[in-house]
Amino acid sequence: MIREAVEMFGFDRSMFASNFPVGNLSASLTAIVADVLAAVPKAAESDLCKLFAGTAQRFYRID
């Protein structure tokens, strides 16, 4: 699902989110991030920065 969302909307319109720590009953944050990275294995470092921080910073106007 992650790969499809990024393919459809692009890294400029996608951002990482989780329900951690509530969701840690089934997986650690490390495992969750690893799953996201595995879904977009050919992503450039700049695109991963957008996915994990940049898009949210821009959207929420965080300096």
Summary of the structure (lengths in Angstrom):
residues: 63
radius of gyration: 12.1
end to end distance: 29.7
largest distance: 33.3
contacts: 137
relative contact order: 0.20
helix: 65%
strand: 0%
